[in-house]
């Protein structure tokens, strides 16, 4: 309800507003089926309006094969640089859906001659599967690559022969699309690469006049004037990235420009994410330092309860001989826990605290290094890609440990670092194959969306708000310590009671005290 208004009154006003119009939403299956219909049934209210179409499904189809992850609304807002609104509020999310429709989805729909909501509704309900395989040995591969890959084709055929309904439907859909692509290629239809992936061109490059749909798209441009003005004021890297959102012209020089902007933007997002993560890690390390004895006690009790439960299960199902094996397994697990405690304490003690200036330097170095050493530069060479992934792990390890000296070394002498891996520094300018450039570009979009989603999840984590409060005002530490100590002590008391109850049950069954006890040091 709104501000305490009676729900029947609110829904009466909603019914007057909606009338017989279709109700559309981002993730309609949830909003309509799981929320509105259940609420109306609970209140004994007749359904309002009619079920419309889902903007989420429309986005997934229109943005394919440009990577769109799971198309979370806030991720797409960041990816397309739409205005920031009050996220996860009704008005804020509606505003973001409108922005996404106006600036991204509507122009794309018009390019497909889908200018009206009726077209969008029918389009979003058609049977469809992502152009890039989402699972299995060919995960992330574009299905059209199967045109020149017999093993890939056979895998899709195998999928189409599955006795599982959805798998069979998916496989047959891909095979049908492959057959269509072969016919087009054989009849010299739309331009395509050697492996069947389409080579997109602008209307002007095809020598065609703009279609009615493209005229509609041009008409919508005036509604985006404010956004264009903001774009012109932004740094070159951001401007380059903004120009790629519709992904309509991957010719070599333009692709390289798009890749340059994407690498810069990805590095910027990764640096922001890891800076945020470092703030949280610093807070967690501080808590652990002060409350280490409680954290370790809780972990010991969790392990004790886990194995006493296992002991009881084995005892009652398989007898005392099998239960005795649990005792030995517990001893090994408990010793491993103690070693983990020592290693964690040692690792934390070696992490130095950085000044504000040093933290800024870490952020800058990390951003530049991840742009320089990004593994996606070697999309076509698995050996070299693995080597670059090794270097990326080295960079991330240095960042996580606040190892400024290693980051400086990596930045100041890249040739030395690469030579240790048997490599030289490759720039994407060395890539002359347009398909390789296209794959690099698309891979970078996947990475951009992934880091946006990871950062959003981090912001929603329980430690994010308190970690930043501690970073801004260290004097609140005592309050956080008291709160966490109280929580840990409550958990410890509950675990001690359960461990005692399990021990009593074991003794009652065996006639002797349990042999599962915490190790003594």
N, C-alpha and C positions, 0 to 999 in steps of 0.2 A: 504494500500500500504506500501511498505518497503522504509523507508528513502526518501519518496517523489517520488519514481519511478512511472511512469505511470502504472495504473492497468492492462491495456491490455498487456503491456510488462511483468509484473510480472506473470500474469496468463498464458502467452505463455510459459514462462520458467517452470511453474508448470506443464503444460500439457506435455512438453517434458520429465519431470522427472517422472510423474505418468504413462503416456501411457494408457494402458487398465487395469491397476491393480485396485483392489478394494481400495476405500478410507475408512479407519477405523478411529474411533475417540472415545474418552471417552465422552459419551453423544452424540452419533451420530445424534439422532433426532434433537437436537439443531443445531449442527455444519453443518450438511448436509442440512436439510430441511429449517431451519430458517435463516441460514447465507449464505452458499455457493450457493445454488440454487437461492435464491433471488438476490444475488449479480451478479451472472452470467446472470440472466434474465435482470437485470438493465443495464448491460454492453453489452447485446446482444452477449454473449459468449456461445458457446456450452458447455454442462456439461463435466467436466474433469474426466476421469476414470469412475468407476462404484461404486455404493453404496455398501460398505462393511458391516462389522458388528460392533456392539457397545461394546467396552470394559467395559462400565458401566454395561450393562446387563450380560456380561460374569462374571464380578466380583460378582454381586448380586447372581447369581446362584452358582458359585463355592464356595463362602464363606458361603453360607447357609448350616446348621443352625448356624454356628459360627456367632455371631452378627456382622453385618457390617453397622448398621445404615442406612443412605441413601446412603452410599458408596461415599461420597464426596472425591474427589481425595486427597486433602491435609489431611483429617482426616485419610484415610488409610495409607498415607505416614507416619504420626506420629505413628499410631497404630502399624505398622509393622517395625518401626524404619528404614525406607529407607532414603537414603541420602537427605539432605536438598538442594533444588535447588531454583531457582528464581520463587517463586510461582506466579501463575496467568499470567505468561509470556508464549508466545508460546513455546520457547525452553525449559523453565523450566518444563512446564506441560508435554510436550512430553517426556522429560527425566524421569519424575516421572512415567509416564505410562509404559515406558520401564523397569524401576526398578521393578514396581509392577508386570509386566508380567513375568519377568525373575525370581524374587525371590519368588513370591507367587503364581500367577495364573498358570504359566506354570507347576510347580511341581504338583499342585492340578489337573490340567487338565490331566496330564499324569497318575495320579493315577486312573482316570476314563476312561483310554484308549482313550483320546482325544488329540493326540499328534500334530495335524496339524491345521493350521488356518481354513481349510475346516470343520474340526470337531467342532472347536469353534463356527464357524458361524452357523452351523446347531443346535448345542446345545443351543446357546443363543437365537435362534428364537423359540424354543419349548415352548408350553404352560406351564407355571410354576407359582406357587404362593409360598410365603415365608413359611418355615416350622413353623414359629411362627406366630400366628394370630396377625394381625396389628391393630385391632380395636375391639370395643364392649366388652361384659362381659368376654370374654376369651382372651383378649389382652395379648400378650407375652407368651401365653401357646403354647407348641409344639403340633401340630395337632395329633401326635401319642398318646398323653395322652388320647385322646378320646377312645382309645381301651378299657380302663377300667373305663370310665366315661360316663355313659349313657346319662346324661344331655348334656354333651359336644357333644356327637355323634348326639343327637337329634337336637342340635343347628346347626350343620353342615348340617344335612339333611334338616332342615328348610331353610338354606341358599341355598341349591341346588334346593329347590322348589320355589324360589323367582321369581316374575314376571319381575324382573330387569335382563337384559341379563348378565351383568358382574358378579353380585352376584350369579346368578344361575350357571354360568360357574365355578366360584370359588368353590362353595359348591360341585358341582359334581366332581371337580378335587380332593378335599380333601377326599371325600368319596371313590373315586376310589383308592387313595393311601392307605387309611385305609383297604380296602378290600385286597389289595396286601400284606399289612403288616400282616393281620390276616392269610392269606394263608401261608406265610413264617413261622409264629409262630406256626401254627397248624402242619406244616410239619417239625418242628424242623430245620428250616433253619438257617439263620444268628443268632448269639446269641443276645438276647434282654433282657431287664429288665422286671420286673413284669408288668409295664405299657406300654411295647412295645417300649420304647426308645432304640435305638441300643447301644450295648456295643462295642465300637471300640477297635480293637487290632492291633498291628503291624504285619507285615508279618511273622516275626520270631516267634511271640507268637502263630500264627496259624499253625506253622510248615510247611509253604509253602516256595517255592523258589521264589525269586523276579520275577515279571512279566516283560515283555518287557517294559511296561510303566514305571515301577519302575527303570529299567536300564536307560531309557531315563532321568528320574529324577536324577539319580546318575550322569549321564554325565553332567547335567547342573550344578552340584555342583561346578565344577572348576571355573565357571564364577562368583561364589559368594565367592571366597576365601578371597577377601579383606574384605567383610562384616563379614565373620567368624572371621578373625583376629581381627577386631574391637570388636566383641562380646566377645572374650576371654579376652580383656583388660578391660571390663566393670565390675561394681560391681555385686555381686552375684544375687541381686534382679533383675537387668536388664537382666542378663544372663538367669535367670529362666524364665523371661517373654518372652524373645526372643525364647526360646525353645518351646513355646506353639503355635506359630503362625499357624502351620499346623493342630494342634489339632487332633492327631492321636492315642494317647495312654492314655486314662483317667483311668488307673488302680489306685487303692486307693493311694498308696504311691506317685506315680507320680502326681496324681491329687492334693494331698496336697502340693506338691512342687510348682505346677503351681498356686494354690490358694495363697500360700505365696508370690510368685512373683507378682501376680496380685494385691493383697491387697497393697503391697508396691508401685507398680507403680501407682495404682489409688490414693493412698494418696499423692504421689509426684505430680501428675497432678492436683489434687484438691488444694493442697497447692499453686502451681504456679498460678492457676487460681484466687484463692481468694487474693493472694498477688497483682496480676494485678488489680483485681476489687477494692481492697483497695486503690491503687494508684489513680484510677479514682474517687472513692468516696471522697477521700481527696480533690482532685481538685474541684469536684462539691460542696463540703461543703464550700470550700474557696470562690468560686464564689457566692454561696448563701448568705454567711455571708456579703459580700460587696454589693451585688446587690439585697438583699432581698426585698426592697421596689419596685423594678421594676418587679421581679418575681411575687410578690403578686398582683401588679396592673394589670399585664397581665392576671393572673388567674381570678381576679374579672371581668375584661372586657369580657373574654371568657364566663364566666357564664352569664353575663348580656346579651350578644348578643344571646347566646343559648336560654334563656328564652323569650327574646323579639320576637325571631323567632317563638317559640312555641305559644306565646300569639297571634301573628298575624294569625297563622294557625288555632287556635281554634276560634278566632274571626270571621274569614271569612267562616269557615266551620260549626261551632256549635253555634255561637252567644256569647253574652257578659257573660252569666251565666257560661258557660264552660271556657271562657277565664279567668274569675275571679279566678278559681281554680289554674291556672298557676301562678298567683301572689303569692298565699300562698305557692305553691311548691317552687317558687324561693326564698322566704324568708327563708324557711328551708334549702335549698341548700346553700345559701349565709352564713348562720350562721355556717353550717358544715364546709365550707371552712375556715372561720375565726378560728374555733377551730383547724382545720388541720394546719393552719399557726402557731398557738401557740405551738402545739405539736411538729411540725418539728423544730422550733427554740429551744425548750427546749431539744429535743433529740440531736441536733447538739452541743449544749452548754455542754452536758455531755460527749461527746466523746473526750477522751484525745488524745493528739498528742504523738506518740511514737518515741523514738530515733531509730537510725539505729539498735542498738543491740537488742532493745525490739522488733522491727519488725522481726528480724531474729528469736527471741525466739518464737514469735507468729506463724511464719511459721512452725517452727519445732514442736511446741506443737500441732498445728492444724493437721499437717500431721500424727503425732503419734496417736492422739486421733481419727481421722477418720478411721485409720486402726484398732484401738481397738474396736470402737463402731459401725462399719459399719452395717446397718440394714440387709444386705444380709446374715449375719451369721444365721439369723433365717428365711430362705426361707420357711421352712415347718411349722412355727408356727406364725400365723397372730398376735396373742396377743403380743407375745414377740417381733415380728418385729415392731409393732407399738410403743412399749416401747423404742426400740432402735432408732426409728425415732424421738421420743421425745427428746432423749438425743442428737441426731445429730443436731436437731434444736437448742438446748441449746448451743451446741458447735459453730454453725454458728452464733448465736446471739452474743455470747461473742467475736467471731472473728470480726464481723461487727462493734461492738462498741469498739473495741480495749480494751476489758476487760481482761487484762492479768491475774489479780488475779483469776478470775473464771476459765480460762484455766489452770492455775497452779493447782487449787484445783481439777479439773477434772482429771488431769494427776497424781497427787500425791495420790489421794484416790479414785480409781475407784470403789472399793467395796461399799463405802458409797453412791456414786451416783447411782449405780445399785440397792442397797438395797432400796433406796427411790422409785424405780420403781418396787420393788418386784422381782428382778432378781439376778442372779449371772453371772459372766463373763464366757461366753461360748467361747471356742476355737474351731475352725473347726476340731481339732483333735478328738473331741467328736462325730463327725459325722462318723458313720461306714457304712451307706448306700451309695453305690457308686453312686446311682442316685441322692441322696441329694448333694453329693460332686460335681457331674457333673452340677447340676442346680446352685449351688453356683458359680462354675467357670464361667458358661455361663452368669449368672447375672452380675458378675464382668466385663465381657467383654462389656456388654451393658453399664454399668456405665462408663467404660473407654472411649468408643466411645462418649458417651454423653458429658463427661466433655471436651474431645478434641474439639467437635463441638462447645460447649459453649465458650470455650477459643478462638477458631478461630473467632467466631462471635464478641467476645469482642474486639479482636485485630482490627477488621474491623470497629468498631463503631467510630463515629465522634469525641468522646472525648479521644480516646486512645492515639493518637499521642501528642495532646496538654497537656494531663495529665502527660505524661512521660517527656515532655519538661519542664513542671513546676516543677516536682520532681527533675530533674537534675539541673535546674537553676531557683530558686524562683524569681529572679529579673525580669523575663519576665511577672510577674503577671499583672503589669500595662497595658501591651499591650493587654493581654487577657481580662482584665476588660473593657478596652475601646472598644474592638471589640464586646464583648457580650452586653455591655450597648447600643451600637449603634444598634445592631440587635433587642434588646428588645424594644427600643424606637420606632423603625420603626414599629414593630408589634403593639405596643400600639397605635400609631397614626392611623393605619389602623383600629383597633378595635374601637377606639373612633369615627371615622368617620362612621363606620357601625352602631354602637349603636345609634348615633345621627340620622342617616337616618331612622332606624327602629322606633325610638321614634316619629319622624315627621310623619311617615306613620300611626302609631297607633293614633296619635292625629287627623290626617286628617280624619280618619275613624270614630272615636268615638266622636270627638268634644271636647275632654278634654285631658290633659297631661297623659302620661302613668303612671301607678302605679308601674311599675317595675323599682326601683331605687336601687343602692347599699346601704346596711345598713350603718347607721351613728354610729360611736363609739366615 
